[in-house]
Amino acid sequence: MSFEFAHLLPDFPADSRVWIYQSNRLFLLSEALEIEDALTDFCAQWLSHGAKVTGYGNLFFGQFLVLMADESATGVSGCSTDSSVRFVRELGERLGVDFFQRTNLAFVRKEQLQVIPMNQLAYAYENGFITPETLFFNNTVTTKAQLETEWIVPVKSSWLAQRLKITA
């Protein structure tokens, strides 16, 4: 499986805001098509205080919902952020998935996406399931620039390094 994605991103400024929602499971093709349609519809109607938000949404690697907003023309306020969270929550309910389980961490292992619950992270590291070089999906990124450079990084280059006491 290829984990290249930057070529799919629109020509938004580097400081565009980003939200990443990781599903608790991989989507079926039929679900992925439904999600793509729902994202297109949501972004076409996304408003902030009545003004159109220049938004973008995509499903990456069959499991990550990514929303992006170009705030150079219209800032994303609390209400417009709330509307995006509501959209994601409703989409998750419709598909029977949880996009808000933040304790499931995603890694690339043997060219596949693998999810490990945070409470099993130390065990996975101690037993070699993940190493300092294992690629990790850092869903805490908040801008397009960070998405392009800091989303998929080796464990040793992420916030997990401190948690696992990995030294450089």
TORKOL-4160 file (C-alpha; in steps of 0.2 Angstrom, whole numbers, padded with zeros to 4 digits, m for minus):
168
<pt num="1" X="0000" Y="0000" Z="0000"/>
<pt num="2" X="0007" Y="0017" Z="m0005"/>
<pt num="3" X="0006" Y="0030" Z="0009"/>
<pt num="4" X="0009" Y="0045" Z="m0003"/>
<pt num="5" X="m0004" Y="0058" Z="m0002"/>
<pt num="6" X="0003" Y="0076" Z="m0004"/>
<pt num="7" X="m0001" Y="0076" Z="m0023"/>
<pt num="8" X="m0020" Y="0074" Z="m0018"/>
<pt num="9" X="m0020" Y="0090" Z="m0008"/>
<pt num="10" X="m0028" Y="0106" Z="m0016"/>
<pt num="11" X="m0018" Y="0122" Z="m0019"/>
<pt num="12" X="m0023" Y="0129" Z="m0002"/>
<pt num="13" X="m0011" Y="0140" Z="0008"/>
<pt num="14" X="0001" Y="0131" Z="0020"/>
<pt num="15" X="m0007" Y="0139" Z="0035"/>
<pt num="16" X="m0024" Y="0132" Z="0030"/>
<pt num="17" X="m0032" Y="0123" Z="0045"/>
<pt num="18" X="m0033" Y="0104" Z="0046"/>
<pt num="19" X="m0044" Y="0092" Z="0056"/>
<pt num="20" X="m0040" Y="0073" Z="0055"/>
<pt num="21" X="m0053" Y="0060" Z="0061"/>
<pt num="22" X="m0047" Y="0042" Z="0062"/>
<pt num="23" X="m0060" Y="0029" Z="0060"/>
<pt num="24" X="m0060" Y="0014" Z="0071"/>
<pt num="25" X="m0060" Y="0003" Z="0056"/>
<pt num="26" X="m0056" Y="0002" Z="0038"/>
<pt num="27" X="m0070" Y="0007" Z="0026"/>
<pt num="28" X="m0077" Y="m0004" Z="0013"/>
<pt num="29" X="m0077" Y="0003" Z="m0005"/>
<pt num="30" X="m0095" Y="0007" Z="m0005"/>
<pt num="31" X="m0093" Y="0016" Z="0011"/>
<pt num="32" X="m0078" Y="0026" Z="0005"/>
<pt num="33" X="m0088" Y="0032" Z="m0010"/>
<pt num="34" X="m0102" Y="0037" Z="0001"/>
<pt num="35" X="m0090" Y="0047" Z="0012"/>
<pt num="36" X="m0082" Y="0056" Z="m0003"/>
<pt num="37" X="m0100" Y="0061" Z="m0009"/>
<pt num="38" X="m0104" Y="0067" Z="0009"/>
<pt num="39" X="m0088" Y="0077" Z="0010"/>
<pt num="40" X="m0090" Y="0085" Z="m0006"/>
<pt num="41" X="m0108" Y="0090" Z="m0001"/>
<pt num="42" X="m0102" Y="0096" Z="0016"/>
<pt num="43" X="m0088" Y="0107" Z="0009"/>
<pt num="44" X="m0100" Y="0115" Z="m0004"/>
<pt num="45" X="m0111" Y="0121" Z="0010"/>
<pt num="46" X="m0099" Y="0124" Z="0024"/>
<pt num="47" X="m0102" Y="0142" Z="0031"/>
<pt num="48" X="m0094" Y="0153" Z="0044"/>
<pt num="49" X="m0106" Y="0167" Z="0050"/>
<pt num="50" X="m0115" Y="0166" Z="0033"/>
<pt num="51" X="m0099" Y="0167" Z="0023"/>
<pt num="52" X="m0094" Y="0152" Z="0012"/>
<pt num="53" X="m0079" Y="0143" Z="0019"/>
<pt num="54" X="m0066" Y="0137" Z="0006"/>
<pt num="55" X="m0066" Y="0119" Z="0012"/>
<pt num="56" X="m0059" Y="0102" Z="0006"/>
<pt num="57" X="m0062" Y="0085" Z="0012"/>
<pt num="58" X="m0055" Y="0068" Z="0008"/>
<pt num="59" X="m0054" Y="0051" Z="0014"/>
<pt num="60" X="m0036" Y="0045" Z="0015"/>
<pt num="61" X="m0030" Y="0027" Z="0016"/>
<pt num="62" X="m0048" Y="0021" Z="0019"/>
<pt num="63" X="m0048" Y="0026" Z="0037"/>
<pt num="64" X="m0044" Y="0045" Z="0039"/>
<pt num="65" X="m0056" Y="0058" Z="0036"/>
<pt num="66" X="m0047" Y="0075" Z="0033"/>
<pt num="67" X="m0055" Y="0092" Z="0032"/>
<pt num="68" X="m0046" Y="0107" Z="0027"/>
<pt num="69" X="m0051" Y="0126" Z="0027"/>
<pt num="70" X="m0043" Y="0140" Z="0018"/>
<pt num="71" X="m0045" Y="0154" Z="0031"/>
<pt num="72" X="m0037" Y="0168" Z="0020"/>
<pt num="73" X="m0054" Y="0174" Z="0014"/>
<pt num="74" X="m0066" Y="0167" Z="0028"/>
<pt num="75" X="m0060" Y="0162" Z="0045"/>
<pt num="76" X="m0067" Y="0146" Z="0053"/>
<pt num="77" X="m0076" Y="0151" Z="0069"/>
<pt num="78" X="m0083" Y="0141" Z="0083"/>
<pt num="79" X="m0100" Y="0138" Z="0075"/>
<pt num="80" X="m0092" Y="0132" Z="0058"/>
<pt num="81" X="m0080" Y="0121" Z="0068"/>
<pt num="82" X="m0096" Y="0114" Z="0077"/>
<pt num="83" X="m0105" Y="0111" Z="0061"/>
<pt num="84" X="m0090" Y="0101" Z="0054"/>
<pt num="85" X="m0089" Y="0091" Z="0071"/>
<pt num="86" X="m0108" Y="0088" Z="0069"/>
<pt num="87" X="m0106" Y="0082" Z="0051"/>
<pt num="88" X="m0092" Y="0070" Z="0056"/>
<pt num="89" X="m0102" Y="0063" Z="0071"/>
<pt num="90" X="m0117" Y="0061" Z="0060"/>
<pt num="91" X="m0107" Y="0052" Z="0046"/>
<pt num="92" X="m0100" Y="0041" Z="0059"/>
<pt num="93" X="m0117" Y="0036" Z="0066"/>
<pt num="94" X="m0123" Y="0033" Z="0049"/>
<pt num="95" X="m0109" Y="0021" Z="0045"/>
<pt num="96" X="m0107" Y="0013" Z="0062"/>
<pt num="97" X="m0090" Y="0020" Z="0066"/>
<pt num="98" X="m0081" Y="0030" Z="0079"/>
<pt num="99" X="m0071" Y="0045" Z="0072"/>
<pt num="100" X="m0068" Y="0052" Z="0090"/>
<pt num="101" X="m0059" Y="0037" Z="0098"/>
<pt num="102" X="m0042" Y="0047" Z="0101"/>
<pt num="103" X="m0034" Y="0032" Z="0110"/>
<pt num="104" X="m0032" Y="0022" Z="0095"/>
<pt num="105" X="m0015" Y="0025" Z="0087"/>
<pt num="106" X="m0011" Y="0021" Z="0068"/>
<pt num="107" X="0005" Y="0014" Z="0062"/>
<pt num="108" X="0012" Y="0008" Z="0045"/>
<pt num="109" X="0018" Y="m0010" Z="0048"/>
<pt num="110" X="0023" Y="m0022" Z="0034"/>
<pt num="111" X="0016" Y="m0010" Z="0022"/>
<pt num="112" X="m0001" Y="m0010" Z="0030"/>
<pt num="113" X="m0011" Y="0001" Z="0042"/>
<pt num="114" X="m0011" Y="m0006" Z="0059"/>
<pt num="115" X="m0020" Y="0001" Z="0074"/>
<pt num="116" X="m0014" Y="0000" Z="0092"/>
<pt num="117" X="m0024" Y="0005" Z="0107"/>
<pt num="118" X="m0014" Y="0018" Z="0117"/>
<pt num="119" X="m0014" Y="0007" Z="0133"/>
<pt num="120" X="m0005" Y="m0006" Z="0123"/>
<pt num="121" X="0009" Y="0006" Z="0116"/>
<pt num="122" X="0023" Y="0001" Z="0128"/>
<pt num="123" X="0020" Y="m0017" Z="0126"/>
<pt num="124" X="0020" Y="m0015" Z="0107"/>
<pt num="125" X="0036" Y="m0006" Z="0108"/>
<pt num="126" X="0045" Y="m0017" Z="0121"/>
<pt num="127" X="0040" Y="m0032" Z="0110"/>
<pt num="128" X="0046" Y="m0025" Z="0093"/>
<pt num="129" X="0029" Y="m0023" Z="0086"/>
<pt num="130" X="0034" Y="m0005" Z="0083"/>
<pt num="131" X="0051" Y="0003" Z="0083"/>
<pt num="132" X="0058" Y="0020" Z="0082"/>
<pt num="133" X="0058" Y="0019" Z="0063"/>
<pt num="134" X="0040" Y="0013" Z="0062"/>
<pt num="135" X="0029" Y="0026" Z="0053"/>
<pt num="136" X="0016" Y="0034" Z="0064"/>
<pt num="137" X="0000" Y="0044" Z="0059"/>
<pt num="138" X="0002" Y="0060" Z="0070"/>
<pt num="139" X="m0016" Y="0065" Z="0070"/>
<pt num="140" X="m0013" Y="0081" Z="0080"/>
<pt num="141" X="m0007" Y="0091" Z="0065"/>
<pt num="142" X="m0017" Y="0107" Z="0063"/>
<pt num="143" X="m0011" Y="0115" Z="0047"/>
<pt num="144" X="m0009" Y="0110" Z="0029"/>
<pt num="145" X="0010" Y="0112" Z="0030"/>
<pt num="146" X="0011" Y="0101" Z="0045"/>
<pt num="147" X="0000" Y="0088" Z="0036"/>
<pt num="148" X="0012" Y="0087" Z="0022"/>
<pt num="149" X="0027" Y="0086" Z="0033"/>
<pt num="150" X="0022" Y="0079" Z="0050"/>
<pt num="151" X="0007" Y="0068" Z="0048"/>
<pt num="152" X="0016" Y="0052" Z="0044"/>
<pt num="153" X="0032" Y="0052" Z="0053"/>
<pt num="154" X="0044" Y="0039" Z="0061"/>
<pt num="155" X="0039" Y="0036" Z="0079"/>
<pt num="156" X="0056" Y="0044" Z="0085"/>
<pt num="157" X="0051" Y="0060" Z="0077"/>
<pt num="158" X="0034" Y="0061" Z="0085"/>
<pt num="159" X="0026" Y="0065" Z="0102"/>
<pt num="160" X="0027" Y="0046" Z="0105"/>
<pt num="161" X="0046" Y="0047" Z="0107"/>
<pt num="162" X="0045" Y="0056" Z="0123"/>
<pt num="163" X="0031" Y="0044" Z="0130"/>
<pt num="164" X="0041" Y="0029" Z="0125"/>
<pt num="165" X="0058" Y="0037" Z="0131"/>
<pt num="166" X="0066" Y="0035" Z="0114"/>
<pt num="167" X="0082" Y="0046" Z="0114"/>
<pt num="168" X="0089" Y="0053" Z="0097"/>
